[in-house]
Amino acid sequence: MPKVIGVRFRQAGKIYHFDPGRNTIEPGMSVIVETARGVEMGEVVSGVEEVPESELVMPLKKVLRQAAAADLSQAAKNREKEAEALIKCEGQIKRHGLEMKLVGAEYTFDRSKVIFYFTSDERVDFRELVKDLAAIFRARIELRQIGVRDEAKLRGGIGPCGRNFCCTSFLCEFVPVSIRMAKDQNLSLNPTKISGVCGRLMCCLRFEAGAYEQPRKEHSTRGTAKCEERRGGSGGN
């Protein structure tokens, strides 16, 4: 089985697998890796382990090196440039009169690409905007439309419980949440009580759903068994 490490590129982000090669890699290290987007820097969250190929996306990209002081400095500068990029992009959006809400900006580590995240209630024709942004930043431009849950994850904040958003703190991927989960937990179905800041059902409804689902199934099974016993008893009489 291939030996891989798990790398995350943002807090509570998805974990991607990479080939460590001959590098000595340990959790907590920052590494420079090759990705589909280009060269990136990420944090190692799981050390070297063997994983079946069926669970991997082959071929694996390799770890180029452990991040040096110069790499960490460049990553910090990228974060500063992202704040500047947001201001410039917002100005261009207003100039073009586009109905879109800019949420965030992200430079790839090597600054070959700038990714802008936005939300919109409708389809947006941003072709002219991309041309202007490419001329301003002298890099490849990607405009990515995201949903309200992704916006909350990207921005972060404090939930109704008084703690940081689960999606920002530790939830790597969004999981399906249904109104049935609130009903099973005997919660108020008032939308303001069971919805998060993003306006969707709170992700934490999913956390305790299993604890309620199993007893409900057992109760249903016992009830069905009793009904069958009664029917059998009636037939015997």
N, C-alpha and C positions, 0 to 999 in steps of 0.2 A: 504494500500500500504506500502511496506517496506520503512524504513527510511535509507538513505544512505548518504555518503559523497563522494566527488570526489577527488582523489589523483593522482598526477603526479610525475613520478620518474626522469624525466629530463626536462630541459627547452624546451618548445614547444613540449613535448612528449604527447602521448595519455593519456587521462584521464580515470582512472579506478574507479569503484564504490566499496565501502567497507561498511560493517556494523559497525557503530560507537559503538554499544553496549551501555554501561553506561558511556562511556567516554564523557567528555565535549570537543567538537571539534569546532574549529573556523578556517576560512580561514587564511592561512599564517603559521599555525603550521606545525611542522615536526612530523610525526607519524611513529611508527613501526607497520608494517602490515605483515600478512601472505599471501604469493602469491604462485602461482604454481611453481615458481622458488626457493622458500624458504622464509626466513625472509628478508624483505627489509625495507628501510627507504624512505619515500616520503613526498612531500609537499601537504598540503590540499589546493585545489584551489576552492572548493565549499563546503559550510557548509551543515549542516543536512537538507535534503529535502526528500519529499516523491516522489518515482518514481514507475510507474507501473511495475509489474513483467515482462511484455512482452518486456520491454526495458532493462532488466538486464540479466546477465548470472548467473543463480542460480546453486547451493547455493552460497550465498555471503561469501567471506572471511571476517574475523573480524579484527578490529583494536586492536592490542595487548596493546598498550600504547602510550602516548605522548612521543616523543623523549626527553631524558634527556641529560645533558651536556656530559656524557660519551658516549652516542650514537652519538652525533654530532662529538666528537673527533674521534671515530672509523670510521665514514664515511669519515672524512678528511684523516685519515691514509690509508683508502682503495683507495682514489684517488692517493695518493703517490705510493702505491704498484702497481697500474694499470700502471703507467709510467714505473716502473721496469719490470713488466710483459711483456710489449710490446717489450722491448729490448731483453729479454730472448727468447721470442717467435720468433722474427725476426731471431735470431741466429740459432734456431732450424730449421726454414723454409729453411734457406740457407744451413744448413748441410744436409737436406733431398733433396735439389735441387728441391723444389716444385715451380710451376708457380702460385704464389698467392701473392697478395698485401695486407699486413696487414694494417688495417685501425684504429682499436681501441681495447681496452681491458676493461673489466668491471667485477669487483668483486661483488658478491651478498653481502648484508650487513653482513651476518654471515660468509663470506669467505668460504662457503662450495662449491662454484662453481666459476670458472673463465670462462667468455665468451669472445671469440676472434672474431672480425668481420673482414672479408676480402672480397676482390673482385677478380674475376678471369674470364678470357674469356672462360674457359672450365671447365669441371668437374675435381675435384681434389680428389685424393685418399690420405686422410690425416690420415688414421688409425694408422700408425706407429708414426706419429707426435703426435697424441693424447696420445698414451702410454707414450712417452717421457715427454710430458708436465705434465701429471698426476703424474709422478714420481718426477718431479722438484717442482711442486707447492703443491703436496700432497692434491689435491682437485679434484672434478669433473671438467672435461673440456668439453666445448662446442665450436665448431667452426661453425660460422654462416656466410654463403655467402650472401652478400647484393649487391644491384644495385648501380649505380652511383649516383642516387638521394639520396639514403640513406647515401651514403658516404659523400655527400656534407652536409647533415643535421647533420651528426655525427661530421665532422671536423669543420664546420662553416667557415665563411669568409665574404668578401665584394663583393657584386654583381656589375653589370655594372652601376647600379643607384647610387653607392657610399654608400649604406646602407648595414647593415648586412643581410645575407640571410633570406628570409621570412621563409623558412623551419626551420631555427635555432631559429628565433626570436619568431614566434607566430603560424606558420602553423602546427597544430597538426597532420594532415594526408594529404598525397598527393592527389590532385584531378586531374581528366583527363584534359589534355590540348591538343587542336588540332590546326592544321595550319589554319583551318577555322576561328578561333578566331582572328588570326593576320590579315587575309584578311578582316574580318568585320570591324576591327579597322583601316583599310587603312594603315597598317604598311608595311615596307619593308620586303619582304620575303627572304632577305639575311639571311642565317642561323646564321651568326656571330652577326646579329643585334637582333634576337629574341630568341637566345639560352642563357641559363645561364652558369655558370662556370662548371656545371655538364655535359654540352653538350646536354642537353634535352631542349625542349621548356620552356621558362620562366614561372614559376607558376603564375606570376602577370598578364599574359595575360588573366587569368580566372577572375580576379577581376572586370574588366570592361566589360566582355563579355555580361552580362545581360543588361547593359545600351544600347548596340548596337543591341542586339537581339530583344528587344521589339519594338523599332521604325521600324525595318526591317519587323517584322510581321505585324505591323499596316499598313505600306506602301504597303505590298503585298496584304493585305485584301482590302484596298481602290482600288488598281489597279484591282483586280479581280471584285470588285463591278462595277467599271466603264465599264469594258469590257462587263459585263452582261447587263448593261444599254444600251450600244451601240448595242449589239446584239438584244436586245428587241426592240430598236428603229428601227433598220433595218428591222426586221420582220414585224413591223407595217406598214412600207412603202410598 
